[in-house]
Every structure is written in structure tokens, then in C-alpha cells.
């Protein structure tokens, strides 16, 4: 995942903005110009953490409140970023317009939609699954699901088309952040697995079937992207230190697919439609989902282990970049998939592994959060020549 477009052609030196603390004073208006789409990596990861806390198997008194606070913080942060993006569009329209046609930033547009997906998932978990479950909220979530399904699919179509037709860079480079385009549609399937079991049978059936289709669509795109990532690593070697957290992104493709398939199978309404006519279907699909999930889990672990080794080799030498948030969101999926496999197998050992992974996610979130605040304060990001828009 490129947080600075290092693999893209650079502008001529005389056209580049002065950088860092040696640059003239930059006010709020000047800094808003450099609030890029990559900032939504922070909200999709924060929202993902709230989901992981809600689903962790070993809970203690007050954990629900902690997770709810993180979710509300995520909502506030998402709102703030949306306001900054709106201000950027109004104050720097031409610069903002280019964010859709330059791969270094445009690939990160998917993180905006992913942030919405985890908000919907958190509303489900804290408002319905483990919350009051008001009928109006259940109906609202159903509407939000279908709106997100339509918008995420439209985005996955238009974003690739815009880059193919109007990219500011030729050839259009493949960057690990390209995963986010397919991820935004793929998370429709994950949301479906969270909400279907609490919807009326008719709605649940439609959500499960559509979610399965979306999950397959996103996973296949991610599988293609994974092949490109491995090919690029073989040809070009390891990326710069600050870009290496992006290598965790492929972990989430298989992991969220495990979550989606097992969750969808468990949410099947046995007395409705196709499933009423085929009473054995739910049991069969639950078995297929579990063993299909186990089949995918080791591949996700393999990618995870490689990413850990690659990042551990530069520990202490990695300057902060917004890609640090990639330490969290993909591994939320990996944690949830581990927990779901443990629940299905009734394995307390696997469930404890999932709980430890959740605790590690909290620790890593704090590292990323402190690093992010510090980088803003020290003018290392949201500053001329420092962000994903520096090649424009």
C-alpha cells in the first residue's frame, strides 16, 4: 500500500512544494488541502476494532461500554474527516478533483466506503446483537445494507474505469492499496453475515444470497491483487520501511471471507423459501462454510506471517505513515475468522488465541493512534509535499 506514491514518477524539483519545517508557515486552509483519502484508513481500522471487541469470546464487565466508546469516537472521527474533505473540495477543487485520477491517492477512496461498512457493522452489534434491538433500528440497518451494497458495487466499477480512462500516470501502476477497491464491495458480504440473523426470514434470505455474491466478487479481485503483490515483491524486493504495513492488507481477503461464509450459513432461515424446501441445506452449508474457512485460514496465516517478518525487520526504523493503520483493519478480519472457527469447533484453545489477538489489536491501535497524532503535530503529514498527493 503506497502512502506516498513512492513508486510513481516524481514531479520536476522546481515544481515541488517546499517540505517540512523549512517551508513557509502553512495555515489550516493549507493543511486541509493535504487531507487525502488515505486518512479514512484510520476510521475503518477504529471501527473494525470496535467490532473485534464486540465479538471477542472472553468478555469482562464494561467491555461493551469500552467498545461503544470506541465506536462513538470512530463516528466523530469519520464526521471530522468528511468535513475536512468537503472543505478541501470547496477550497481546492482542482486539487481535489485530481485525487480521483491519480493512483497514489485514488486507490484509497475505497477506505472511505470501508469506513461506512464498519459503521453499519458496529450499529448492528452495539444496537441490535448486543443492544436493545429496536424494530425501527433493525429495519434501518436493512435499508443501510442495500444502499451500501449498491454504492460499493458502483464504486468498484467506476473507480477502475476512471483510472483506466483518465489516470494521470501511465502505465497505471499496481499498488497494494488497489485492494481497497475490491474490499469495499467484499465487506458487503461480511456485513450481511452480521445482520442477516436478526432480520425477518424474507429479508434475511435476500441479504444472505446477495452477501455471498458480493463476498465472492471481492475475494476473487483480492486474490488477483495478491498474485500481483507477490509478483512485485519477487521482481522488486521489499518496499521502503514506511510502506511495509500495507503488506498486511492481503491477510484480510481470506479472513473476512471466512467470517462472511460461516456467519451467512449460521443465519440461514430454515423455514423460508429455498431453505424450507431443502431442510438439509443449512446443515450442509454450515459444514462447507466451516471447512472452507479452515481451508482459507492457513493461507491467510501464511500472508500474515510473511508481513510480520517483513515489518519486524525494520522495527524502530519505520517512520510514521498513514499505512500504519493497515496493521489493524486486515488483522481484525484475521482475528474474527479465528474466533468464528473456534466457536464452530467448540475449541477453547482457539477461542483464547482469538482473545489474545484482540488484545494485541488494541495495543497496536494505540501505537498507530499516538504515532498519527505525533506526525500531525510534527508536520510530517498533512503538510505540503508529505502526503499521498505529493506527486501532483
C-alpha positions in Angstrom: 0.0 0.0 0.0 1.6 3.3 -1.0 1.1 6.1 1.4 3.3 8.4 -0.5 3.3 7.3 -4.1 7.0 6.3 -3.9 6.6 4.0 -7.0 5.1 6.8 -9.1 7.0 9.3 -11.3 8.0 12.4 -9.3 7.5 16.0 -10.4 10.4 18.1 -11.5 12.2 19.5 -8.5 11.4 23.1 -9.3 7.7 22.3 -9.2 7.7 20.6 -5.9 6.4 22.4 -2.8 8.8 23.2 -0.1 8.6 20.5 2.6 8.6 20.1 6.3 9.6 22.7 8.9 11.7 24.7 6.5 8.6 25.6 4.5 6.8 28.9 5.0 4.0 28.9 7.6 1.0 26.9 6.5 -2.4 27.6 7.9 -5.4 25.4 8.4 -6.5 26.1 4.8 -3.2 25.0 3.5 -3.2 21.8 5.6 -6.7 20.9 4.7 -5.5 20.7 1.1 -3.5 17.7 2.1 -6.2 15.7 4.0 -6.2 12.8 1.5 -8.5 9.8 1.1 -5.8 7.7 3.0 -7.0 9.3 6.2 -10.0 7.1 6.1 -7.7 4.2 6.9 -7.9 5.4 10.5 -11.7 5.3 10.7 -12.0 1.9 9.0 -9.5 0.5 11.5 -11.0 2.2 14.5 -14.5 0.9 13.5 -13.0 -2.5 12.9 -11.5 -2.5 16.4 -14.9 -1.8 17.9 -16.3 -4.8 16.0 -13.5 -7.0 17.2 -14.2 -6.0 20.9 -17.9 -6.8 20.5 -17.1 -10.3 19.1 -14.2 -11.3 21.3 -15.1 -14.6 23.1 -13.8 -13.8 26.6 -15.5 -10.7 27.9 -15.5 -8.8 31.1 -17.8 -6.3 32.7 -17.5 -3.0 31.0 -16.2 -4.3 27.7 -19.4 -3.4 25.9 -19.1 0.2 27.1 -15.4 0.4 26.0 -16.3 -0.9 22.6 -19.2 1.5 22.3 -17.0 4.4 23.3 -14.5 3.4 20.5 -17.4 3.2 18.1 -18.7 6.7 19.0 -15.1 8.0 18.7 -15.0 6.5 15.3 -18.2 8.2 14.3 -16.8 11.6 15.4 -13.5 11.0 13.6 -15.4 9.9 10.4 -17.5 13.1 10.6 -14.5 15.3 11.1 -12.7 13.7 8.1 -15.8 14.2 5.9 -15.9 17.9 6.9 -12.2 18.2 6.0 -12.8 16.5 2.7 -15.7 18.8 2.0 -13.6 21.8 2.8 -10.8 20.5 0.6 -13.3 20.1 -2.3 -14.6 23.7 -1.8 -11.2 25.4 -1.2 -9.0 23.4 -3.5 -11.4 22.0 -6.1 -8.9 21.3 -8.9 -6.5 19.6 -6.5 -9.4 17.6 -5.0 -10.6 16.6 -8.5 -7.2 15.1 -9.3 -7.5 12.8 -6.3 -9.8 10.6 -8.3 -7.4 10.1 -11.3 -4.0 9.8 -9.6 -3.4 6.2 -8.4 -1.3 7.2 -5.4 -4.4 8.7 -3.8 -7.4 7.4 -5.7 -6.9 3.8 -4.6 -7.5 5.0 -1.0 -11.0 6.1 -1.9 -12.1 2.5 -1.0 -11.2 3.2 2.6 -14.0 5.8 2.7 -16.5 3.2 1.8 -14.9 0.6 4.1 -15.3 3.1 7.0 -19.0 3.2 6.2 -19.2 -0.6 6.2 -17.7 -0.9 9.7 -20.0 1.8 11.0 -23.0 -0.3 9.8 -21.5 -3.4 11.4 -20.9 -1.6 14.7 -24.5 -0.2 14.7 -25.7 -3.8 14.3 -23.5 -5.2 17.1 -24.0 -2.4 19.6 -27.5 -1.5 18.7 -29.1 -4.9 17.9 -27.0 -8.0 18.5 -25.8 -7.0 22.0 -28.0 -3.9 22.3 -31.7 -3.0 22.7 -32.6 -4.3 19.2 -35.4 -1.8 18.5 -37.6 -2.9 15.5 -37.0 0.5 13.8 -33.2 0.1 14.1 -33.4 -3.4 12.5 -35.3 -2.0 9.6 -32.9 0.9 9.3 -29.9 -1.5 9.1 -31.7 -3.4 6.3 -32.0 -0.2 4.3 -28.5 0.9 5.0 -27.2 -2.5 3.9 -28.9 -2.3 0.5 -27.7 1.3 0.0 -24.2 0.3 0.8 -24.4 -2.8 -1.5 -25.4 -0.6 -4.4 -22.9 2.2 -3.7 -19.9 -0.1 -3.1 -20.5 -2.1 -6.3 -20.9 1.2 -8.3 -17.7 2.5 -6.8 -15.8 -0.7 -7.7 -16.9 -0.3 -11.3 -16.4 3.5 -11.7 -13.1 3.7 -9.8 -11.4 1.2 -12.1 -12.9 2.8 -15.1 -11.8 6.3 -14.2 -8.2 5.1 -13.7 -8.3 3.1 -17.0 -9.7 6.1 -18.9 -8.3 9.2 -17.1 -5.3 8.1 -15.0 -2.7 10.9 -14.6 0.0 8.2 -14.7 0.8 5.7 -17.5 1.0 2.8 -17.2 -1.3 2.7 -14.3 0.8 1.2 -11.6 -0.3 -1.6 -9.4 -0.1 -0.6 -5.7 -1.2 -2.8 -2.7 -3.7 0.0 -2.0 -5.6 -1.3 -5.0 -7.0 -4.0 -2.7 -9.3 -1.4 -1.2 -11.4 -1.0 -4.3 -12.5 -4.7 -4.1 -12.5 -4.7 -0.3 -15.3 -2.0 -0.3 -17.6 -4.4 -2.2 -16.4 -7.5 -0.4 -17.3 -6.1 3.0 -20.9 -6.1 1.9 -20.7 -9.9 2.4 -19.2 -9.5 5.8 -21.9 -7.1 6.9 -24.6 -9.5 5.6 -23.2 -12.2 7.9 -23.6 -9.8 10.9 -27.1 -8.6 10.2 -28.9 -11.4 8.5 -29.7 -13.5 11.6 -31.6 -10.6 13.1 -33.8 -9.8 10.1 -37.1 -11.3 9.2 -36.8 -14.5 7.1 -37.6 -12.9 3.8 -35.1 -10.1 4.3 -32.5 -12.5 5.7 -32.6 -14.8 2.7 -32.1 -11.9 0.3 -29.3 -10.5 2.4 -27.5 -13.9 2.6 -27.7 -14.6 -1.1 -26.6 -11.1 -2.1 -23.8 -11.1 0.6 -22.5 -14.4 -0.7 -22.3 -13.0 -4.3 -20.5 -9.8 -3.0 -18.1 -11.8 -1.0 -17.1 -14.0 -3.9 -16.7 -10.9 -6.1 -14.5 -9.1 -3.6 -12.4 -12.2 -2.8 -11.7 -13.0 -6.4 -10.5 -9.4 -7.0 -8.4 -9.6 -3.9 -6.9 -13.0 -5.0 -5.8 -11.4 -8.3 -4.3 -8.5 -6.3 -2.5 -10.9 -4.0 -0.8 -12.5 -7.0 0.3 -9.1 -8.2 1.7 -8.2 -4.8 3.8 -11.4 -4.7 5.0 -10.9 -8.2 6.1 -7.3 -7.4 7.9 -8.4 -4.3 9.7 -11.1 -6.3 10.7 -8.7 -9.0 11.4 -5.5 -7.0 12.2 -6.8 -3.5 10.8 -5.4 -0.3 9.2 -1.9 -0.3 10.5 1.0 1.8 10.1 0.7 5.5 7.1 3.1 5.8 5.1 1.2 3.2 5.6 -2.3 4.6 2.5 -2.2 6.8 0.5 -2.4 3.6 1.6 -6.0 3.2 -0.9 -6.9 5.8 -3.8 -5.9 3.5 -4.0 -9.3 1.7 -4.5 -11.0 5.0 -8.0 -9.6 5.3 -9.2 -11.0 1.9 -9.4 -14.6 3.0 -10.1 -13.8 6.7 -13.2 -11.7 6.0 -14.3 -14.4 3.6 -14.2 -16.9 6.4 -16.2 -14.6 8.6 -18.8 -14.0 5.9 -19.3 -17.6 4.9 -19.7 -19.0 8.4 -21.9 -16.1 9.5 -24.1 -16.4 6.5 -24.5 -20.2 6.9 -25.5 -19.8 10.6 -28.0 -17.1 9.7 -30.0 -19.2 7.2 -33.7 -19.1 8.0 -34.6 -22.8 7.8 -38.4 -22.3 7.4 -38.4 -19.9 4.5 -38.2 -20.2 0.7 -35.5 -22.4 -0.8 -34.3 -23.5 2.7 -37.8 -24.6 3.7 -37.9 -26.8 0.5 -34.4 -28.1 1.3 -34.3 -28.7 5.0 -30.8 -30.2 4.9 -29.3 -27.2 3.2 -28.5 -25.2 6.3 -26.6 -28.1 7.9 -24.7 -28.8 4.7 -23.8 -25.2 4.1 -22.6 -24.8 7.7 -20.3 -27.7 7.3 -19.0 -26.4 3.9 -18.5 -22.9 5.3 -16.5 -24.2 8.3 -14.2 -26.4 6.4 -13.9 -23.9 3.6 -13.0 -21.4 6.2 -10.3 -23.7 7.7 -9.1 -24.2 4.1 -8.6 -20.4 3.7 -7.3 -19.7 7.3 -3.8 -21.2 6.8 -3.3 -19.2 3.6 -4.2 -16.0 5.5 -1.8 -17.0 8.2 0.9 -17.5 5.7 0.5 -14.0 4.3 0.2 -12.7 7.9 3.5 -14.4 8.9 5.4 -13.0 5.9 4.1 -9.5 6.7 5.1 -9.8 10.3 8.7 -10.9 9.4 9.0 -8.1 6.8 7.8 -5.4 9.2 9.8 -6.8 12.2 13.0 -6.5 10.2 12.6 -2.7 10.2 11.1 -2.2 13.6 12.4 1.0 15.1 13.4 2.3 11.6 9.8 2.8 10.3 8.7 6.5 10.0 5.0 7.1 10.6 2.8 7.0 7.5 -1.0 6.5 7.3 -0.2 2.9 6.1 0.4 2.2 9.8 -3.4 1.8 10.1 -3.0 -1.3 7.9 -1.6 -3.1 11.0 -5.2 -3.1 12.3 -8.1 -3.5 9.8 -6.9 -6.7 7.9 -6.0 -8.3 11.2 -9.4 -7.5 12.6 -10.7 -9.9 10.0 -8.0 -12.4 10.8 -9.0 -12.2 14.5 -12.7 -12.5 13.8 -12.1 -15.5 11.5 -10.1 -17.3 14.2 -12.8 -16.7 16.8 -15.5 -18.0 14.4 -13.6 -21.1 13.6 -13.0 -21.7 17.3 -16.7 -21.2 18.1 -17.8 -23.7 15.4 -15.3 -26.3 16.5 -16.0 -25.7 20.2 -12.3 -25.2 20.9 -11.5 -23.2 24.0 -7.8 -23.1 22.9 -8.6 -21.4 19.6 -11.0 -19.0 21.3 -8.2 -18.0 23.8 -6.0 -17.4 20.8 -8.7 -15.1 19.4 -8.9 -13.2 22.7 -5.1 -12.7 22.8 -5.2 -11.4 19.2 -8.0 -8.9 20.2 -5.8 -7.6 23.0 -2.9 -7.2 20.6 -5.1 -5.3 18.2 -5.9 -2.8 21.0 -2.2 -2.3 21.7 -1.4 -1.8 18.1 -4.3 0.6 17.7 -2.8 2.8 20.4 0.6 2.7 18.7 -0.9 3.8 15.4 -3.1 6.5 17.1 -0.2 8.0 19.1 2.1 7.9 16.0 -0.6 9.6 13.9 -1.2 12.4 16.3 2.5 12.9 16.8 3.1 13.0 13.0 0.4 15.7 12.5 1.9 17.8 15.3 5.4 17.5 14.0 4.2 18.4 10.4 5.3 15.0 9.0 1.9 14.5 7.4 -0.9 16.9 6.3 1.8 19.1 5.0 2.9 20.2 1.6 5.0 17.5 -0.1 4.4 14.9 2.6 1.2 13.1 1.7 -0.3 10.9 -1.0 -0.9 14.0 -3.2 2.8 15.0 -3.3 3.2 13.8 -6.9 0.7 16.4 -8.1 
